[in-house]
Amino acid sequence: MTAKALPFVKSERGVVRLTEPIARGGEGTIYGVDGQPLLVAKIYHKAVSSEKAQKLELVMATRSEQLAAMTAWPAEILRTSSGAVCGFLMPRVKGHKDIHLLYSPKSRRSEFPNADWRFLVRVASNVARAFSAVHQAGHVIGDVNHGSVVVSQQATVKLIDCDSFQISAAGKCFPCEVGIPTFTPPELQGQPFRGMVRTANHDNFGLSVLIFMLLFMNRHPFAGRFRGAGDMPIDKAIKEFRFAYGISHALAQMDPPPNVLQLRNISQPVASLFERAFARGSTSPGARPSAIQWATTLADLEKQLKQCKLNASHYYSDAGDGCPWCGLEAANGVVLFNVFVKAGSGGGTFNIDVIWQQISSIPSPGPAPALKSPSEFGAIKPAAGAVEAGHAQQYFQIAQVVFPLATLIFGIGFEPSLTFLWVVAGILTFAGIRSGFKPTASEAFRPVLKMADANWHTAKSRYDREAGDQRFRQKLSSLEEQRTKWRNLPTVRQNRYQQLVRDVEKSQRQRYLEGIYIENAKIQGIGPGRKAMLESYNIETAWDVRSANIVQVPGFGPALTSQLMAWRQSVEAHFLFDPRKGVDARDIAALDRDIANEKRTLEQALRAGSQELTQIRHQTMVQRSALKLQAEQALQSHLQAQADGKAARL
């Protein structure tokens, strides 16, 4: 239907003239409205049934300010010249984009370039508020999916396609008779939607999936690797409560995809809501977290987010184990959030010569002063106990010789014919004295000597390491490397730009393929569930489709892999290289962002250089005296233990 074929329709206020078509869907076409820039008209393709007309009447009757603020709620019914309902007027939603473009890292970098994780958390909270507005009005969304939510650059949210919601009022209920398996709760999986009356608890499952995919970079909560036998598509995993990220994922025989955010990386209250939303007991009425619970809990999460010290674009929950994004970006080779450097950041004009003069003016603490030599401690007298133990040891050693020898001499003199027996008796006497009468006083000094030796070596090692100028020299060397890198940045930028020039055809091809999303493609055997599984394993566009990538995805054997590869080839066949375009402006902007971020990081390090060197020097000088005293005390104890050991005849 075109504007020419249907130039006007009627409303309660008179004639509404339609302008150009804006979008076409499966149910109707969206038109502009002449003289009404804030409104659009949805005109159905087919004649509207009496039931649909009654539903629209009820939609209008339940319109409220809260619904109008959070949704594109229909504003007025439109009729043909004969009076039959043919569509409705609704607010024009400007400056909003499909939420799927936000939680997908690849599209987010271009469609929402300023979005960081704080933004995602705020959007998630606003989505929950929009759901809450619908539920408070007594309605249910029903067909929850990422195509029914749009987001602005300011993180505001609108729910669209409101005429498809389940509308309940005045004792009447008009169900929503469609749904997508990947957002359908376990208790409704596989059931026909026609005539089914749904509840807010059903909506809350889909809401939880939406929030999870926002916070977890487009991963579906039930997409993972099944440890059991056979395939485990997402709809089956949902029906069997196999939450791949949950605390009981091992019992569910599910593992999440590799290199993904974990529940422990977010706040415990948010993690608990996910566990509740996807648990077996969640099918009971009201068991899942409500939309308002999600909204308030996510708002609390946003307030306690911290900024990463290494990457200013990374924000993370302080309840986790530090910034997870640095490791995930390195592991996946994907930049999750754009880095933007604010003009003038870094504390005024940066003058490398002035900065380096400040750094080089910090004097080194110099090498550690020599410790006292053993001779400087003078003669070390052994302890009296050690001398006594030594005498006892000496007497024992004499007894070991004298008594056996006396036994032998006496025996031979007394009875020479029994010489052999007397020799044996002497040996037994020696053995008896050695085993039965060995003095123990000397042995008490052995562990003391061992401990003193260990303490001395530890104290000496620490003194050599911390009392010298090693830390100072290492820091200065690091600053020299950073100064060199800073000076070389123009060369690095030029080299990388020249590489972009050499790779311009490859870049155009990649850009073209990255613009073709699997989500929007028709590929035999690959429906919404398998598409969600691919996205959970970072395969979102034609560019991502490679055999090596697909083989990692559960449920994708040779047949489906072949289908995907054939689809990519068909897409790539339409690529045409245009040498006139040159290097893409977005690639140049990304290069300049990288260089600016590196420059900022280096300048911050160099600005802090003199202060850090001063601190290292101060710490070294303060520690030096204490460490010298400790080391020399340890040496004195070591020398004393050696003297005692020698006196005790160890």
N, C-alpha and C positions, 0 to 999 in steps of 0.2 A: 504494500500500500504506500503510495507516495503523497507528497503534499499537494501535487496537482490533482490527483484522483480524489483526495479528501481535503479540500481547502479549509473547511471549518467544521466545528462540532458545537454543540450547545452545552452550556453549564447553567447553573442557577442564576448567574449574573449576566447571561446573554450569550452571544456568539463568541467562540474562541477560535481564532484563526491559527492554523498550524503552519510552521515554517519547515526548514530542512530537517530530514531525519538525522538523529544523532547516533542512535545505536539500534541494532535489531537483535532480539532474543528469540527463544523458542516459542514464547507465548504472545509476544507483542513487539511493537516498534516504539521507540522513544522519539518524540518530535520536539522541536523548539516551539515556543508560543509567541506569536507576534505581539510586540509591545509589553511583554512580561518576561524580562530577562532573568528573573529569579524563579521562574516556573518552567516545567516541562510537562508534556502530555504523554501518557502511555495509552496507545490504542491497540486493542487486542486484534490478533489476526482473524480469529473466528468469532462467530456470533456468541454473545455472552448468555450462558444459561441463567434460568431464573434463580437457581441456587447461588451461582456466582454473583449475581446482581444483589441478592439479599446479603451476601457476605460483605460486599462493598458498602452497602448501606450501614451495616454494623460497624465496619472499619471507620467510617466517617463519624458515627455516633460516639465512638470511644476515643476519638482524637483528643489529645491533651498537650499542654505546653511541654511537659517532660518528654513525651513521645516525639513531639516535633523537634525537640532539641537534639535527641540522640538518634533519630531515624529519618528516613525520607518518607514519612508517613503521608499517605494520600490526603489531599486537601479538599478535593471536590470531584464529584462524579461527572463524567462527560456522556452525552447522549447524541444519537443520530438525529436527523431531522424528523424521524418518525417517533422519537422518544425512547428508543431502545438504548440500554446501557452499552457503551462501546469502549469505555476506558475511564481514565481519571487524570486530574491534575495533581502534581506533587512538586515539592521543592527541587530546584536544580542543585545538584551536589557538585560544586566546583572545587577544583584544587585537591581532590581526593583520588587515591589510587587503590587498586586491589591490594588487600592485605598480604596476599601471596608474594607480591613484589617486595614487601618489607621483610618477611622472615626468611626469604631466600638470600643468602649472603651475596651471590653473584649479581642479582638484580638490585639488591639494596644499595650497592656501591654507586649505581648510576641513578636509580629512581628516588632514593632517599639518602643522598650523599652525606648529610650531616647526622645521620642516625648512629648513635652508639647504644650500648646495652641499657643505659638509663632510659633512652627513648623507647626501646622495646618494652621495658617494664611498665613505663607510663602508658603506652598504647594498650598493653594487656589489661591494665587496670581500667582504662576507659572502655574497652570492649566489654568487660564485666559490668560496668555501670550501664551500658546500653542494654545488655541482656536484662539487668535488674529492672530497668524502666519498663520493658515489655512485660516482664513477669508481674510487676506491681500493678500493671493495668489489667491483669487477669488473662493475658494471652501467652502463647507458647510459639517460639520460632519454628520448631519442627525440623525443617530442612537446614540444619546448621552446616555451613561449609565456608571455606575461605572466599567464595565468590559472592557471599552476601554481606561482606564487611569491607568498607573502604576507609582509608586513612589519609589524613592531611600531613603536610610537612610540619605542622605544629602539634602533632600527635593526637589531634581530635579524631573522633570516630563517628561514622554513620552506618547504620544498618539499612540495607536496601532490599528491594523485592518484598516489601512489607505486605502486599496483597496476597502473598503465598503463605503467610503466617497462619497458625491455628488461632482463630478468633473466637473468643467466648464472652458473651454478655447477654443480659436479659433472658437467661435460661436457655440460650441457644449456643451451639458449638459447631463451627465450621472447621473440620480438621485440615491439616496440611498433609497431602497425600503423596509426597515425594521425599526422598532422602538419599544420602550418599553413605555407603557402608563404612567408609573410613572415619565417619563422624557419628555413626549410629551406636547407641549403647548395647552392651551384651544381650540384654533381655529382649531387644527388638531385632537383633540380627536374623536375617532370613525370613522375617515376617512381612506380609503385604501391608503397605501403608494405607491403602484405601479404606476409609472408614475408621481408621485407628485414632483414638483420642490419646494424645500424648500429654506429658506432664512437664513441669519445670525441672524435675529431677532428670528427665531424659535430655532436656536442653543442656543441663549442667555437665553432662558427659561431653557433649560436643564442644561446649565452652572450654572445658579443661583441655581438650585436644588442641583447640586453637591457641590457648595460652602456652601450652607445652611447645608447640611448633614455633611460636614467637621467641620464647626464651632459649630454646635448644637448637636454634639455627636450622629450622625446616626439617627437623627429625620428628617422625611420627612416634608416639610413645609405645606403640605395639609393633614397630618395625625393628627386627633384630634377627640374630642367628639362632635357629631352633636346634637344640642339642639332641632332640629325639629323632625318630625315623620319619621320613616323608617331608612334604612341603608344609610350610606354616604361613599362608597368606595373612595379611593384616586383619581381614574381617574374621577369619577363624581364630586368630590370636585374641582379638577383642572378645569374641564369644566365650573363649576359654580363660579369660582374665590373665593373659600372659603379658603383663606389663614388663617390658624389657629393661627398664631402668629402676624398677622397684627394689626394695630391700629383700624381697623374696624372689628375685628374678631367677636365682639358681634352682629353687623348688619348681618354678614354672618352666624350667629347662630353656630359658632364654638368655642370650647375651646381647647387650647393646652393640651397635656398630663400633668399629675401632675409632679412637681419637675423637671422642664426643664429650660434651659437658656431662657431668655426673650430678646426681641429686645433692651430693655433699657440697657441691660448689655453690649452691644457693642457700637461702636462709632455711632454717629448720621449719618454721611455720609454713612456708611455701611448699617445701618438700612433703610435709605432712598432708597438705591439701591434695597434692597429686596422688599420694598413697590412698587417701580416702576416696578420691574420684574414681580410681581404677581398681579398687579392691572388690572381692567377691560380695561382701555385704553391701555394696553401693547400690544394689538394685532395689533396696527397700525405699519407700517414699521418704524423701527428704534426707537420705543418707549421704548424698554427694554434697560437696561444698556449694553453697548458694552463690549466686552471682555477686551479691553484696559482700559476702565473706571474701571472695576472690578480690574484689575491688579494694577493700580496706587492707588486706594482707599484702597485696602487691604495692599499695601506696606506702606501707611501712617499709617494704623491701627497698623501694627507691630512695628513701631517706637515709638508709644506712650503707649505701654503695660507696666504695672507695675508688679513687683514681690510681691507676698503675703508675709507679715511679719510672718504669722503663718505656712505657708507651702511653702517651697522654690520651689516646683514643680508647683505651681499655678501662672500663668500669666493672667492678665485680663486688660480690657480696663479701663483707668482712667476716662472715661466718665460715667461709671456706678456708682452703689451704694456700692463700695467696692468689695472685692473678692467674686464672686458668687459660686466658685467651692467648698469652704469649706462647705457651706450649702447644696449644691447639693449632695456631697459625703455622708454627714451625712444622708440626707433624703432618698437617694436611696440605701445606703449600698454598693456602688460600688466605688472602687478606680479608678478615671478617668485618673490619670497620675502617673507614677512611680516616686518614690522619690529616688534620688541618692545623696549621701553625698560625697563631694570631699575630698580626702585624705588631711590631714593637715589643713582642714578648722577649724576656731575657734581661731586662733591667737597663735600657738605654742603648746608646751607640756602643758597638763593640769594636775596640781598637786592639788588634792583636799585639802590636808593639808595646803598648802601655801595659796590657795584661801580662805579657811575657816579662817585661821589666819587673813587675810586681812579683812574679813567680821566681825569677832568678835572683831577686834581692833577699830571699829567705836563706840564711846561712845553714849549712848542713850541721847536724849535731856532731859530725866527725865519728871516727871509729871509737869503739869502747875502750876506756882506759884499761891498762893491764892489771890483772889481779895480783895480789901478793903471791910471791913464790913460796914454796914450802920452807925454804931456808929462813925467810923473814919471820917465821913464827917461832924461831929459836928452838932450843932443845925441848922436845915433848916428853915429859915424864910419864911413864905408865902408871895406871891406877894401882893402888896397893893390892886390891883384890886380884888384879892380873898378875902381879909379882908372886903372890901367894899361890895362885893357880899354877904359875910356871914352876915354882919350887916343887909342888906336888907332882907335876908332870915329870920333872927331872928325877925325883925320887922313884917314881914309878918306872921310868926308863932304866934306872940303875938296878932296881929290884928285878926287872925282867931278865937281866944278865947275871947278877950276883947269885940269886937263889937257885936257879937251875945249875949254874956252874958249881956252887958249893955242894949241891946234892950229888952231882956227878963225881967230884973229887972225893967227897966223904965215902961214897959208895964204893968206888974203885979201891980206895985205901982200905976199906973195911973187908971187902970180899972181891978181889980181882977177878975171880972166875965168873962173876955175874956182871961183867962190864956191859954186856948188851942190855941187860935189864936196867942197869943204872942210867944208860943213855936214854932209854925209853922214859925212865922216871924223870930225868932232867927235862925232856921235851914236854911231858905232861905238866910238870911244874911251871914251865914257861907259858904253856897254853892256859893253865888255870889262873895264873896271875894276870895274863892279858885279858881274859874274858870275864873273870870274876871280880877283879880288884882295880879295873881301869878307872882313874879319877875322872869326874865329869865337870869340874870347875872350869877347866880350860874351854870346853865345848860351849859354855854359855856366852863366850865372847865371839863365837863364829857368826851368828846371825846379826850381832851388832856391827861387826866388820862389814858384812854383806850389805846391810841397810845403809851404813854410812857411805859405802862406795857408790851405791845407787843414787843416794841423795846428792852426792858431790857431782856425779856425771849429769844428773838432771838440772841442777842449779847452774852448772857450767854451760850446758847447752842452751838454757833459757837466757843466760847472760849474753852469750855470743849472738843469739838471735834477736833479742829485744833491746839490748843496751847499746848496740852499734847503730850504724847509719843505713842498714840494709833496707828497712821500710822506706826511709826517706829517698834513697836512690831509686828504688823501684817505682815510687810515686812520681818522681821527677822524670824518669824514663817514660812512664805512661803518658805524662803530660806532653812530653816532646813528640811522642807518636801522634797524639791528638792534634797538636799544632800542625804537624806535617799533613795530616788528613784534612784539616780545615783549609790549609793553603792549596791542597790539591783538588778541592771540591769543584772548581770550574772545569778542570781537566776531566774529572770523573763525569761531570754532567755532559761535557762535549762528547766523550767516548760513548756514553750510553745513548745520547741522541743519535750519533752516527750509527749505532747498532739498530735503533728504531728505523732509520732510513733504509738500512740494508734489509730489514725484516718487514718492510711495509706491506708486501703482498701477503705474507704470513699473518700479519696483524689484521689486515682487512678480512682475510678468510676466517680468522678466529672470531673477530667481532661479528661477522655475519652469522656464524654458527652459534655463537653465544646468544644471539637474539632470537633463536628458534627454540622455544621451550617444549619439552616433552609433555608438560601439563596440557598444552593446547593441541597436541598432535593426535591424529587417529592412527594407531598402530595395532595391527591385528594381534589379538591375544594379550594386549597390555592395556588394562582398564585402570580406573582410579586407584585401586589397591596396589597394583604393581607399580604404578607411577609414584605413589607415595613411598614405596619400598626403595625405588631407584633414588628418589630425592634424599632419603635417609642415609644413603651411601654416596652422597655428593654427585649424583648423576642427574642433572637438571636440564641441560641443554644439549643440542646436537654436538657441540664441541666436546662435551664430557663423554660421549659415547665412544668407547674404545673397548676392545675385547678384554684387555688386561683389567679394566675397571669393572666391567660387567660380571666377570667371573667371581668377583668378591661378593656379589649380591645374592642373598638366599632366594631360591626359587627360580633363578634364571639359568636354565640349561642351554644346550646347543641350539634348540629350536628358537627360543625367545631371543637369544643372543643374535642369531642370524637375522631375525625380524628387525631388531634394533639397528644392526649394522646396515641392513638394506635401507632402512629409513634414513639413516645419516647420509648414506651415499646419494639417495634421491634428493635430499636437501642440499648437499654440497654441489650437486650437479648444476644447481641454479646460481651458484656463486660466479660473479663476474668481477675480475680485478680491474680497478680504475686507477691507472698510474697518475692521473691528474690530481687525485685527492691528496697525495703525499702522506705525511705522517698525521695520524688522527690527533686532533686537538686534545682528546681525552687522554691519550697516551702521553702527550707532552705535559699535560696538567698533572698526571700521576707521577711522572718523572720529577717535575718541579716540586711536588709535595714531598717526595722521598728525599730530595736534596735539601729542601728547606728543613725537614724534620731532622736530618743528619746534622745540618749546620747548627740548628738550635741545640741539639744534644751536645755537640762538641763545644759550643760556646758556653753552655751551662757548666760543663766540666772544667773548661779553662778558667771561667770566672771564679769558680770555687777553688782553683788550684792553689793559690797563695795561702788561702785560709786553711786548706787541708794540710799543706806542707808545714805551716806554722803549728798546727795542732799536733802533727806527727813529731815535730822537733820538740815541742813542749812535753809531750808524753814520754818521749825518749829520755829527755833530761831528768824528768821527775822519777821515772822508773830506774834510771841508771844507778842512782845512789842506793836505792833500796835493793836492787838486784845485786849490786856489787857487795853490799853487806851480807845478803843471804848467801851468795856464792862463797865468800871468804869464810863465813861461819860454817858452811858445809865442808869446805876444805879443811878447816881446823878440826872439825869433828872426824873427818876422814883420817887425818894424820894421827889424831888421838887413838882412833880405833886400830890403826895400823900398829901404833906403839904398844897398845894393850895386847893385840894379837901376838906380836913378837914376844912380849914378856910372858904371855901365857903359853908360849911354845906351840902355837897352832901350825 
